[in-house]
Amino acid sequence: MRFYETVFIVKQDASSSHVESVAQEIVEVIKEQGGEVTKTEFCGLRYLAYPIKKNRRGHYVLLNIVIEPTGIKEIERKLRLNEDIIRFLTVSTEKLDNTPSALMRRNMRDG
């Protein structure tokens, strides 16, 4: 089993409950592939660096995943097929960090 971090951005017009349901769909796919999600972070609605598909903002979601490499292909296929997801990135890591991400630490410091 390998460690991965996946970040995806959901369209700005989606509600918070819809973003959570999209994340839950991806978590179910991970479990079907024999993987495990160790951390889920909803980073909230943030401005994008540049417009993507006429969206200036998006809901960011971060998942820490433990799964086999073949399962990542299925996860990325599902992310590509979902029309509400405008971008995603999956990165392999040496170990998973269960502390809050930089985006969440910034939110805690500002709030």
FIMIDREN-384317 format. One line per field, with one value per residue: residue number from 1; residue in three letters; chain; x, y, z of N, C-alpha, C in turn. Coordinates in nm, 2 decimals. Example, Ala and Ser with C-alpha at 12.3 -4.5 7.8 and 13.67 -1.06 7.14 Angstrom:
! FIMIDREN-384317
nr = (1 2) $
rest = (ALA SER) $
kette = (A A) $
n.x = (1.32 1.28) $
n.y = (-0.57 -0.22) $
n.z = (0.78 0.71) $
ca.x = (1.23 1.37) $
ca.y = (-0.45 -0.11) $
ca.z = (0.78 0.71) $
c.x = (1.32 1.29) $
c.y = (-0.33 0.00) $
c.z = (0.78 0.79) $
This chain:
! FIMIDREN-384317
nr = (1 2 3 4 5 6 7 8 9 10 11 12 13 14 15 16 17 18 19 20 21 22 23 24 25 26 27 28 29 30 31 32 33 34 35 36 37 38 39 40 41 42 43 44 45 46 47 48 49 50 51 52 53 54 55 56 57 58 59 60 61 62 63 64 65 66 67 68 69 70 71 72 73 74 75 76 77 78 79 80 81 82 83 84 85 86 87 88 89 90 91 92 93 94 95 96 97 98 99 100 101 102 103 104 105 106 107 108 109 110 111) $
rest = (MET ARG PHE TYR GLU THR VAL PHE ILE VAL LYS GLN ASP ALA SER SER SER HIS VAL GLU SER VAL ALA GLN GLU ILE VAL GLU VAL ILE LYS GLU GLN GLY GLY GLU VAL THR LYS THR GLU PHE CYS GLY LEU ARG TYR LEU ALA TYR PRO ILE LYS LYS ASN ARG ARG GLY HIS TYR VAL LEU LEU ASN ILE VAL ILE GLU PRO THR GLY ILE LYS GLU ILE GLU ARG LYS LEU ARG LEU ASN GLU ASP ILE ILE ARG PHE LEU THR VAL SER THR GLU LYS LEU ASP ASN THR PRO SER ALA LEU MET ARG ARG ASN MET ARG ASP GLY) $
kette = (A A A A A A A A A A A A A A A A A A A A A A A A A A A A A A A A A A A A A A A A A A A A A A A A A A A A A A A A A A A A A A A A A A A A A A A A A A A A A A A A A A A A A A A A A A A A A A A A A A A A A A A A A A A A A A A) $
n.x = (0.08 0.05 0.10 -0.10 -0.18 -0.47 -0.61 -0.90 -1.11 -1.42 -1.69 -1.78 -2.05 -2.17 -2.33 -2.24 -2.32 -2.35 -2.08 -1.97 -2.11 -2.01 -1.74 -1.78 -1.87 -1.63 -1.48 -1.61 -1.55 -1.28 -1.28 -1.40 -1.20 -1.03 -0.88 -0.80 -0.91 -0.74 -0.75 -0.97 -1.02 -1.21 -1.15 -1.29 -1.45 -1.26 -1.06 -0.95 -0.63 -0.64 -0.91 -1.10 -1.27 -1.47 -1.50 -1.42 -1.38 -1.36 -1.45 -1.23 -1.10 -0.93 -0.78 -0.62 -0.48 -0.45 -0.36 -0.35 -0.15 -0.30 -0.56 -0.57 -0.59 -0.86 -0.99 -0.90 -1.02 -1.29 -1.30 -1.24 -1.48 -1.68 -1.88 -1.89 -1.64 -1.37 -1.09 -0.82 -0.57 -0.33 -0.09 0.19 0.32 0.58 0.51 0.21 0.07 -0.09 -0.15 -0.32 -0.36 -0.17 -0.35 -0.56 -0.44 -0.38 -0.64 -0.72 -0.55 -0.61 -0.88) $
n.y = (-0.12 0.23 0.58 0.86 1.20 1.37 1.64 1.82 2.04 2.18 2.32 2.67 2.73 2.53 2.39 2.36 2.12 1.97 1.96 1.80 1.56 1.50 1.45 1.23 1.04 1.00 0.89 0.65 0.52 0.49 0.31 0.09 0.01 -0.10 0.07 0.33 0.62 0.85 1.11 1.39 1.70 1.99 2.27 2.49 2.77 2.93 3.18 3.13 3.11 3.18 3.21 2.91 2.73 2.93 2.98 3.16 3.11 2.83 2.53 2.38 2.05 1.82 1.50 1.24 0.94 0.59 0.34 0.10 0.14 0.08 0.14 0.42 0.50 0.44 0.61 0.86 0.85 0.86 1.11 1.27 1.22 1.34 1.62 1.84 1.88 2.08 2.08 1.86 1.70 1.45 1.33 1.13 1.04 1.01 0.96 1.01 1.31 1.40 1.63 1.96 2.10 2.35 2.54 2.51 2.57 2.84 2.94 2.90 3.06 3.32 3.33) $
n.z = (0.00 -0.07 0.00 -0.06 -0.15 -0.23 -0.39 -0.47 -0.66 -0.63 -0.82 -0.78 -0.74 -0.60 -0.31 0.04 0.15 -0.09 -0.17 0.03 -0.02 -0.27 -0.20 -0.03 -0.21 -0.35 -0.14 -0.10 -0.34 -0.30 -0.09 -0.21 -0.38 -0.20 -0.04 0.21 0.38 0.55 0.63 0.59 0.46 0.45 0.29 0.23 0.05 -0.19 -0.36 -0.69 -0.86 -1.13 -1.37 -1.41 -1.64 -1.64 -1.37 -1.08 -0.82 -0.59 -0.41 -0.20 -0.14 0.06 0.06 0.24 0.15 0.17 -0.04 -0.31 -0.61 -0.84 -0.77 -0.76 -1.03 -1.09 -0.91 -1.01 -1.26 -1.19 -1.07 -1.30 -1.44 -1.30 -1.32 -1.16 -1.05 -1.10 -1.11 -1.02 -0.83 -0.77 -0.55 -0.48 -0.16 0.09 0.36 0.55 0.66 0.94 1.06 1.06 0.73 0.54 0.44 0.62 0.86 0.82 0.81 1.07 1.21 1.11 1.18) $
ca.x = (0.00 0.12 0.04 -0.13 -0.27 -0.55 -0.68 -0.99 -1.18 -1.56 -1.74 -1.82 -2.20 -2.21 -2.35 -2.15 -2.37 -2.32 -1.94 -1.96 -2.16 -1.91 -1.63 -1.83 -1.87 -1.49 -1.43 -1.67 -1.47 -1.15 -1.31 -1.43 -1.07 -0.94 -0.80 -0.85 -0.89 -0.70 -0.79 -1.05 -1.03 -1.29 -1.08 -1.38 -1.46 -1.14 -1.03 -0.85 -0.52 -0.69 -1.04 -1.10 -1.41 -1.55 -1.51 -1.32 -1.37 -1.39 -1.44 -1.12 -1.11 -0.80 -0.79 -0.51 -0.53 -0.36 -0.42 -0.26 -0.14 -0.41 -0.68 -0.56 -0.64 -1.00 -1.02 -0.88 -1.12 -1.42 -1.28 -1.26 -1.61 -1.77 -1.89 -1.88 -1.50 -1.31 -0.95 -0.78 -0.42 -0.30 0.05 0.24 0.40 0.65 0.43 0.10 0.08 -0.23 -0.17 -0.39 -0.28 -0.13 -0.47 -0.64 -0.37 -0.40 -0.78 -0.73 -0.47 -0.69 -1.01) $
ca.y = (0.00 0.35 0.70 0.97 1.31 1.42 1.77 1.85 2.17 2.17 2.45 2.77 2.74 2.41 2.42 2.29 1.98 1.90 1.93 1.69 1.44 1.46 1.39 1.10 0.95 0.96 0.81 0.52 0.46 0.45 0.19 -0.02 -0.03 -0.16 0.18 0.39 0.76 0.88 1.25 1.46 1.84 2.08 2.39 2.60 2.84 3.01 3.23 3.06 3.19 3.22 3.14 2.78 2.70 3.05 2.99 3.24 3.05 2.69 2.46 2.29 1.93 1.74 1.37 1.16 0.81 0.47 0.25 0.05 0.23 0.05 0.21 0.56 0.51 0.44 0.73 0.97 0.84 0.91 1.26 1.33 1.21 1.43 1.75 1.94 1.89 2.15 2.04 1.77 1.66 1.34 1.33 1.02 1.09 0.90 0.94 1.10 1.41 1.41 1.77 2.04 2.15 2.49 2.61 2.51 2.65 2.98 2.97 2.90 3.18 3.44 3.33) $
ca.z = (0.00 -0.08 0.05 -0.16 -0.11 -0.34 -0.37 -0.58 -0.65 -0.68 -0.87 -0.68 -0.72 -0.53 -0.17 0.12 0.16 -0.21 -0.17 0.12 -0.09 -0.37 -0.12 0.02 -0.33 -0.38 -0.03 -0.13 -0.45 -0.24 -0.01 -0.30 -0.43 -0.10 0.02 0.33 0.39 0.69 0.67 0.50 0.50 0.36 0.31 0.21 -0.08 -0.20 -0.49 -0.78 -0.91 -1.26 -1.39 -1.47 -1.69 -1.60 -1.23 -1.02 -0.69 -0.58 -0.28 -0.20 -0.05 0.06 0.11 0.26 0.11 0.17 -0.14 -0.41 -0.73 -0.94 -0.72 -0.79 -1.16 -1.08 -0.84 -1.10 -1.36 -1.13 -1.06 -1.43 -1.49 -1.22 -1.38 -1.06 -1.01 -1.21 -1.11 -0.92 -0.83 -0.68 -0.53 -0.39 -0.05 0.17 0.48 0.56 0.77 1.00 1.12 0.96 0.61 0.54 0.42 0.74 0.97 0.79 0.85 1.22 1.26 1.07 1.25) $
c.x = (0.09 0.04 0.02 -0.20 -0.34 -0.62 -0.77 -1.07 -1.32 -1.60 -1.79 -1.97 -2.25 -2.23 -2.25 -2.19 -2.34 -2.17 -1.91 -2.00 -2.07 -1.79 -1.66 -1.83 -1.73 -1.44 -1.49 -1.59 -1.34 -1.17 -1.33 -1.30 -0.98 -0.86 -0.87 -0.82 -0.86 -0.73 -0.87 -1.06 -1.11 -1.23 -1.17 -1.37 -1.34 -1.13 -0.93 -0.75 -0.56 -0.82 -1.02 -1.25 -1.51 -1.58 -1.40 -1.29 -1.40 -1.38 -1.33 -1.14 -0.98 -0.83 -0.65 -0.55 -0.42 -0.43 -0.31 -0.26 -0.26 -0.54 -0.68 -0.61 -0.79 -1.05 -1.01 -0.98 -1.26 -1.41 -1.30 -1.40 -1.71 -1.77 -1.87 -1.74 -1.43 -1.16 -0.93 -0.63 -0.40 -0.14 0.09 0.33 0.47 0.57 0.32 0.11 -0.06 -0.25 -0.25 -0.30 -0.25 -0.26 -0.55 -0.57 -0.38 -0.54 -0.79 -0.66 -0.55 -0.82 -0.99) $
c.y = (0.12 0.46 0.80 1.08 1.36 1.54 1.79 1.98 2.15 2.31 2.54 2.77 2.62 2.45 2.33 2.14 1.90 1.87 1.81 1.56 1.40 1.40 1.25 1.00 0.91 0.87 0.67 0.45 0.41 0.32 0.07 -0.07 -0.08 -0.06 0.23 0.54 0.79 1.02 1.31 1.61 1.92 2.22 2.52 2.66 2.94 3.06 3.15 3.16 3.25 3.15 3.01 2.75 2.81 3.05 3.06 3.19 2.91 2.64 2.36 2.17 1.86 1.61 1.30 1.01 0.71 0.37 0.20 0.14 0.20 0.12 0.35 0.59 0.52 0.57 0.85 0.97 0.89 1.06 1.33 1.33 1.30 1.57 1.87 1.97 1.96 2.12 1.94 1.74 1.55 1.33 1.21 1.08 0.97 0.86 1.04 1.19 1.43 1.54 1.85 2.09 2.29 2.58 2.62 2.58 2.80 3.03 2.99 3.02 3.31 3.45 3.34) $
c.z = (0.00 -0.03 -0.06 -0.09 -0.24 -0.30 -0.49 -0.55 -0.71 -0.72 -0.76 -0.65 -0.64 -0.38 -0.09 0.14 0.03 -0.22 -0.08 0.06 -0.20 -0.31 -0.08 -0.09 -0.36 -0.27 -0.06 -0.24 -0.39 -0.16 -0.10 -0.36 -0.33 -0.03 0.15 0.33 0.53 0.73 0.56 0.55 0.40 0.39 0.28 0.07 -0.09 -0.34 -0.56 -0.83 -1.05 -1.28 -1.46 -1.51 -1.64 -1.45 -1.17 -0.88 -0.69 -0.44 -0.29 -0.10 -0.06 0.13 0.13 0.24 0.12 0.07 -0.24 -0.53 -0.83 -0.90 -0.75 -0.93 -1.17 -1.01 -0.93 -1.21 -1.31 -1.11 -1.19 -1.48 -1.42 -1.28 -1.29 -1.02 -1.13 -1.22 -1.00 -0.93 -0.72 -0.67 -0.44 -0.29 0.02 0.30 0.48 0.68 0.82 1.07 1.02 0.85 0.63 0.53 0.55 0.86 0.95 0.83 1.00 1.27 1.23 1.15 1.40) $
